[in-house]
Structure formats: C-alpha cells, structure tokens
Amino acid sequence: MLLARACSIHVTTIKIHQRTHSILLTLTPNLLSSISNSATMIPLPVIQRGLQTLDRSMFRTTVNVIALRIPASMTNDCKKTLGTDLLLEPKIRNVIDSDDGEKSKRLVLLNLSIKDEDLKGASEKTKTFIKEKNIELTKTHITVGYEHWTADEILRAVLPEELVDEAPSSFTTVGHIAHMNLKDEYLPYKHMIGQIIMDKNPNLRTVVNKTDSIDTTFRFFKMELLAGEDDMIAEVRESGCRFKLDFSQVYWNSRLHTEHERLVKMFSATDAVCDVMAGVGPFAMPAAKKGCMVYANDLNPSSYASMLENKVLNKIEGNLNIYNMDGRDFIRQAVKDLEASGYQRPPDSTVVVKGKKTTAKPKGAAITPDSTSGTPSTPTTSISTPISTSVTGKRSFKTFDHFVMNLPASAIEFLDAFRGLFKGRESEILEPKKQLPMIHCHCFSKSEKPEEDVRERVEAAMGGRLELDSVKLHWVRKVAPNKDMYCISFRLPAEIAFASDVKRKLETKSDSNNSSNESNITADSSTSESESVEKRPKTE
Ligand SMILES: C[S@@+](CC[C@H](N)C(=O)[O-])C[C@H]1O[C@@H](n2cnc3c(N)ncnc32)[C@H](O)[C@@H]1O
C-alpha cells in the first residue's frame, strides 16, 4: 500500500530575539553523503539500522525554519526577490497561512541554511528587502516523514553501515513488476528493500527478486516475491506493439528493444520472416504489423500461448503463424508450410489482388495446441494472387527472406538444420544469391576476436564456409564483464543450402591446430537427417 504523500506543517512563532537551534540532529558520515547527493536539505533522523522490517514512523522529523510574516498581497513580490533564499524543498510548500489568526497574512519560509534571525547566509538583496519593508521575522517548524526521502536515502539509512555503499536501489521493470538482483548479503533485508522500492515508485504493484537460477530451456528467471501483489502477468509495449506475458514463465528482456527494432527495420514489408525462437514475439509481432509474412515459434508452451494472445491484442490477422515446437524441427517445418501455403512475395511487376485473402490450411502444417480453447489450431496464411513467375515463365520458388534465431547460448548449434534445407531445389531457386535467406543468429562471445570466433563456430555448425561479403557481426550488448552478445547476419550459402549430405563437421581452430580452409572439412554423409534431429542441443 502506498503511503499518503502529504507532509504536515506545524508552525510555532518564536520571537526574533530568541535563540534556538534549527536542526538538532546528529549526522553520520553516511547520512551526509546521502544528503549531499539529494535535492533535500532536510537531514534524515537517526534511524536504527539493521532492522529487517520497515517502520515508516521512524522517519518522522521536525526541523526549524525562519519565516517572513507578510501581507498576502506581497507574496509574489516577496518570492521573486528572495529567489534561492526561499525554502526550496521537494513536495513542501514555501508559503503557508500565518499562524497568528490573521487571514490576510502569510508566512514565507526561508532556505534551511538560514538558521537564525541575523539572516546569516541570506543574500544582500533579501536582507535589504526585509529591512526596507520592515518585515517581521518569525521561527516556525516543518514536520516531514518517510514520504520525503528517496528510496536511495531511505535504504542508506536503514541498512547496516557495511551495506550502505552498494545499497540496491536500482531495478528493472516489466510492466507493473520491478525485478531486482539482490546480492546475498542483502537477502536478510529483501522484504524491506522491496517495500521501499514499491513505496517510492507509484507505478509498481509488484517487486520480485531474481534468484540465481534461470530456467535452462526457456530462459526465464526463477523469482521470489519481495513486496506487493503476487501478479506476474505483465503488459509491456515495444515497437508499437502490446505484449502480455507471464513474467514467471517466459523470457522477456526490455534491454533488447533496440535489437528487436534493428532487425525489424531491416525487413521490408513484403519479406517472409521465420522467427525460430520467438519468445512472446518481440521480433514477430512488429514484423507482422509491418506487413511481413511471419512464421514464429517457441518451444515454451507459455511463450506460445502468449504469442497467440498478443496476436489478437495487436490485431494481427493472417500473416502471423505461430508454432510450439523445437527450433530445429521448426526450421524445416516452416519452410515446408510456407511453400505449401502457396505464398509468393509479390514482385514489383506483379499485381496483387487487394483484399483477396484466403485462409488456407497448409499441407503438413504443424498442429499445435491452442491454450485458450484447448483445441488444435493450425497456422493460417493469407495468400496473395497471382503467383509470380520468372521471366522464363518458370514458377519461382519463394521461401523465407530472413531467419531470426535469438537463443544466444546455443542458437549456433541449430544452424545444422540449414544444411541441405533446399536440397534438390537448385533449379527452382533461380537466383540463389538473391533468393537464399539471410540468417540472423544471436550468440555470445568471450573472444578478443569475436568476428573470427563467431564465424568459425557458425561454419563448424553448418559444415561449410560463409560467403564473406554477406557476413556482418553486430554487437548487441555486454552481458558480463568478459562476455558480449552479438548477432551474426549472413546469407545462407548455396553450398550449404543445396548440400546433399545432411551432417558435416567442420573443425574450428580450437578443434585442430592444423586447420586450413579445406583440409578441416570432414563429410559425414552416413548421418541421417533424423539422427541429426535427435542430437539437438538442449537449450541456450
Ligand atoms: C533468449 S530468448 C529470446 C526470445 C525472443 N526472441 C526475444 O528476443 O525476446 C530464447 C527463447 O528460445 C526459446 N527456446 C529455448 N529452446 C528452444 C528450442 N529448442 N526451440 C525453440 N525455442 C526454444 C525459449 O523458450 C526462449 O523464449
């Protein structure tokens, strides 16, 4: 529950000649450092450190303030003249009713550094104004509470001294949920920390702590509730789309939004895009909204369910097909289904009959459980007519323009699924250089030469060389001090796409010290396609 944010102001008149102490609090060095970083000049009261529950009443404190008693009509003039000599404290009014019962009078509160009737610390302009206008000075006090300080200031006040320097006031949000990553030494105080974070951030309803473990397959964090409602269904917006997701069951990382946008920008509205590990759809939804024909898949049933829901939320119709299967199987299935659907990218010279969209049940399409109805659902595809033909009159083979594979710890291992993917289709793919898809594969690298490292691993997985002029390595983000996330983009080489041997091992430098471009390629045509599927990597 959020606390009321009002602060009460109590006024006591003290005669000008009386000497009083305006601030009676002892400041520890830590308090001072927190105060110096803050916009407030009101020091925190001395709080008992190391408690594991939050007692907000400990933060109530009173400070003395010098005030000018003036006719109400003079208020604006007075404020203008006083400038920074005014009390400028967040959420505290610096003009209040006079305490002498005179409705036509006001008290204008001065900056807390002006502690006495001698106005030491005030500007000459202020002093002259007070003297010339013969203004009465008085002493009053203000009382503030827990609501006055920032989360960081409160945390620094309540945690044991030795934990203050790295007080954890930062967090990441996913909709109404804040997730923190508390170090072990802060765990005894975790519920108090969570409560402070929630109190100080009115948009939050839930604060969780990520525990060390991550679901190895589906990449979502295990977490525990620190404060607020146990409601993990979040709604977030990205790239003009809405995403509803169960944060306790699926992967979501707002830090990837630039990467999501970067790839979607690369797609043209007439492209066909295959998102192999789509999560809840941060590439797939915006691409479909843009007009691309999208096939999106995730092995996690919760991500799949979320994609189905997000498709509706974003009013996406026939051009988004959602699957729930292993990524390696999906690559082959999606290629078959796209072809079976009769999909053809309308070339510039082809007239597309607008609005003539057919819902097709493609032959061999994956039947996947629809979590909302419990009945099987089949991907639906909108078909544009007519089907394009080449200048020679031969029907051109249309497949995906882009594959996206964002499972950075193991996506490279799935690349063998592309080997022989278009075997026997050479003559239909009229201009292989242009028509073979681009693959965007995310990965991690700890190497000082990431271009070499990533390319070698890709080539090893695919069993063939990349065409260097099509390869681009994009740095995505740092994930650990010595570990970066990248996206390697390259055009599927014809040699691999049309390979007749499904499995082929290409050694990397680390496999062999004697490597040369050709000598380290070993063909293993005895391995069948089904065997290679059996040997699929577990997860990221
Ligand atoms: C790092 S997340 C990326 C999700 C999404 N593309 C994004 O950018 O937010 C990787 C996703 O791969 C999914 N995944 C893990 N193993 C998979 C597999 N064998 N086949 C398909 N998807 C898989 C996980 O469930 C997870 O949603």
The ligand as an ORCA input file, in Angstrom:
! r2SCAN-3c Opt
* xyz 0 1
  C      16.690    -15.567    -25.256
  S      15.015    -15.982    -25.501
  C      14.597    -14.895    -26.836
  C      13.146    -14.739    -27.055
  C      12.776    -13.648    -28.067
  N      13.300    -13.928    -29.378
  C      13.254    -12.285    -27.570
  O      14.043    -11.655    -28.267
  O      12.802    -11.846    -26.516
  C      15.150    -17.536    -26.220
  C      13.839    -18.266    -26.458
  O      14.126    -19.523    -27.031
  C      13.177    -20.447    -26.567
  N      13.740    -21.791    -26.764
  C      14.606    -22.461    -25.987
  N      14.923    -23.638    -26.543
  C      14.258    -23.711    -27.718
  C      14.194    -24.665    -28.751
  N      14.879    -25.804    -28.682
  N      13.419    -24.397    -29.807
  C      12.698    -23.254    -29.891
  N      12.717    -22.309    -28.936
  C      13.491    -22.527    -27.866
  C      12.959    -20.056    -25.132
  O      11.739    -20.541    -24.651
  C      13.012    -18.529    -25.219
  O      11.736    -17.988    -25.371
*
